[in-house]
Amino acid sequence: MQESILSAENLSKVFKVQEKESIVLDQINVEIYRNDFTVIMGPSGAGKSTLLYALSGMDSISGGSVKLSGSAKELHRMSEKEMAAIRSERFGFVFQQMNLVSNLTIEENVLVAGYNKKEKKPSDIKARADSLLQQLSIERIRDQLPGQVSGGEAQRAAIARALINEPDILFADEPTGSLNRANTMNILDILNVVHANGQSILMVTHDMKAAIRGNRILYLSDGKVTGELKLPKYRKQDEMSREEQISVWLKELEW
Amino acid sequence: MALKIRLLADLKRQKGSITGIFLLVFFAAVSLTVAVTVFHNSGAYIEQEMERVGYGTFTAWVSGYTDITDIQSEIQGQDMVSRVEVQPLIFSGYSINGIHSDNEGQLIPYGPEQYDYHFFADSLDAYADIQGIESGEIYLSPSMAEGFGASIGDEIQFMLGRNGAKQFFKVAGFFEDPFMGSSMIDMKSFLVNREDYEETLQVLNTVSEFNRIGREGAMLHIHAKDPEEVSMTELNRALNNATRLGMYSEMTYSEETIHGFMLVLQNIETGFLIGFSVLLLVVILIVIQNGIRNAMIQEYKDIGILKTIGCTSFSIWMGKILEYCLPVFIGIITGVLAALPILRAVKGLTVTSTGVLIPLGLPSGILCVIFLALIGLLMLFVARQTREVTDIRPIQAILGRINEMPGNRKRNNIYPECVGLSLACRQLLTGWKRYMGVFLIMSILTVFLSVVDKMSDWVGRNGEGLMNAFSVAEHDLGVQPMSSDVDMQEVAELIGSYSAITDTYRLAMRSGTVNGTDLTVNVLDEPEWFHVISGNTAADENDVLVTETVAQDLGLDIGDEVTVSSGGGTAVYTVRGIYECANEMGANVGMSIAGYARIADTGASIWCTHYILEDSSRNDIIMEELMARYRVSADIHTNSWSGLDGIVRTLHILIFFMYAIALFIIGIVIVLSGSKVLGFEQKNLAIYKSIGYTSGALRVSFGIRYGMVAIVGTALGTVISAFAADSLLSALLGNFGIGDIHVAVRIGQMAWTAGIIILFVFLFAVLASGKIRHISVKELLQGE
């Protein structure tokens, strides 16, 4: 029996444009489990990113609820301060655009996120940052500004920042969307490494190469989760077979 | 049409900057319109009224003559003089509602056929049509409503003799006196009807000469043949040499001096307003420069796109000039219109201190020149700042990035114990150009407020500074016995029973001439009390001190020799130093008792003993006690004059107003700058939020950042003002005979001024950063 970290119940999101309602998420019920690498796939406009925003508390919802394990309050009923604490301590985010603070060095971008977690000693945070920078092979660019490094390096720095506080779950929104092929593979490898180390990940993608890295794939269509595919943990040698398996599955779902 | 669409869109996009520029220009226009109108109208009006009520090129107040027509003819016979008019009066002490005046008043018979004064309506904000003055009625200057609390129906008592001879009048209203109406002048005029005047004269004549304390006199309005060709000094000197004017004259004032007296308050107020307008203009230039710079970064790509669709560089440039000049035009027009009700209020509020109703009509010619020059200057400035649009290459703008890349300059460390402060420092160090405007404005504001503070310090809570500037030497009380009955030992004991006397000295103020020009000769038995600005005090019997005004008027310098006449004698003295005494608009000299003894009798009757008390808060009560005992036998005064309270109140209101305006400027500047900076940093702020920073923490960090800019700005301003504030204030007040102001640098006061600025900058920045609350982490996401 898998342990649930996040659970959504009847989760709805409706956009209203000039009196016209558009249902983007339609009463979704979904669980995100600890240690899973969950991938959300679906056609454009299916509501993938919207679901990620709703599950991570980044965006308001129109109905239903999202519960985070160990938290008494539903995510969308939390105050700004409570939500900030969750983002600092239990969530990590990686975006398509790296979104590093432009006037902080790579190392500082990582540290600033760590220093926000008050109960940790600064020396411990520094040690963890050093370790992450080393693991992600960006130690040599630690004193550079984001504008001075490549896209792949910046994205690795963003992953280090997201992991600095050892979050319960790492949200990744198209993390390889703006990278070249080599950097894409590198980032996905890193995600697999951290997943292998026990990190729960929830990633949105429309890229098959990225999707095969997950062990659970949710298919979203017209605002509903219409399919779920479970896979064994990723191994490089299984890439072809996983790709085939997902293609067949997606075909069944008429994508 | 395309220009109109673009202009409207740009105005909408830059509405924050445009509104800020509009507000600043609006306030500058209001301030300038009020200052220029009051300055111009009061000057022109005083001149016009002095001419209408008959003041000459110079006017001499005379008494003690046997036949005034002889003197009149003697003066009229001089080549330089075209005509002399005699306006009779009675000099007398008086009291209103039991308050005894320190100074004499002059009772003038009202004769509209010759001297047609304006009468005020009861509300004091308009004129009344008064056909004549009834028997027993008296009209006075509205400044007495302020100084003595006089109102219609009050009784005024004129003391004519020590034997109790008095005349009573009932206040029927107020009139406009273009000379003695101002609170700045102690001597006051009173209008009564001719019959009452004659009756008062009869009462005065029944008093024996020994007991007489009132006296008959006249104003001699002397008109020069060619006032442009002859100076007041030359005319005065010529008349003193060729006629008996010097023998009977109590005081003489030129048209120019009277003008100066009447305009002291208006000029100080308008001086501050003009200074404030200049400050606003500098702020406007900095705000425009920053607004344009930031807009250029924001609109860089759009400008490139406009060029690709065929808009010419020139048309885009013109659009930008219009965008920033439009709020200037509208601000000026609305500011001038808004100044009209303010001028009405100023007219009503200042009548009790200036004594005149300042006309409201706008000096349109002068204002047009000023505002056209201002528009021209701002247009040129905007054109220069927006010139860059013509250099933008379309494809470079569309593809390229103008966003400033933080350089490799030395950065501060991020300390875990104070992340907010560290981040604020980082933002400042990497984006310092964005804060240059705020930094400069805070420096200028600090200098401005330091000058205001110095002014406030100098004026003093009860106007001590102002009084000291007008006094020969500091004192709390002055007692001049008018008869031998007064026992000065007894006076000292009475004063000592209220407060210990820390020092005393004696002063004599005698009329005299210096190189033939009428001046007051101040004599001190302890000449070290003179406020010497340069050189040495007049310690030796051959020494004399002159004021800056006298030195300038008579072309004197330290070491020069001058001929001084007073009390019947004449001697040559050497100018030993320059001293400060704004009394008589600075028309006085100072010397020691030994020096004065060379030319005149220094007998007991000329001396006024000045007392300096340990507890000066008891001045008024001691004065009341002395008055009760020596009302008719001594002249008693404090270091004050009747209108001082009103002047001090006006100046304190002005100082409060300056502070309020400074805070308003801080508010506008921080909101404008803050909103621009927030616009640039929206993404970074969203990133901080995504990693768990609260809006509150980010807002405090934002406030700290501006607070630090304010700390550096105020530090520079404080250093500048420590060196320059005295000079700036001296320059402002120099025209009024107060040319050398030294106010001790008070660290506490300076820290308070800087602290106020820093605190408000911080608070306004935190307030302006309210937008951070609404910055969503969604900004960072790639939406579907």
Interface residues (C-beta under 8 A of the other chain):
Chain A: S44 G45 A46 G47 K48 S49 T50 L52 Y53 M58 D59 E80 K81 A84 A85 I86 R87 S88 E89 F93 F95 Q96 Q97 N99 L100 V101 S102 N103 L104 T105 E108 L111 V112 A113 Y115 N116 K117 P122 I125 L145 G147 R161 N165 D173 E174 G177
Chain B: M405 P406 R411 I414 P416 E417 V419 L423 R426 Q427 T430 G431 K683 N684 A686 I687 Y688 K689 S690 I691 G692 Y693 T694 S695 G696 R773 S776 V777 K778 L780 L781 Q782 G783 E784
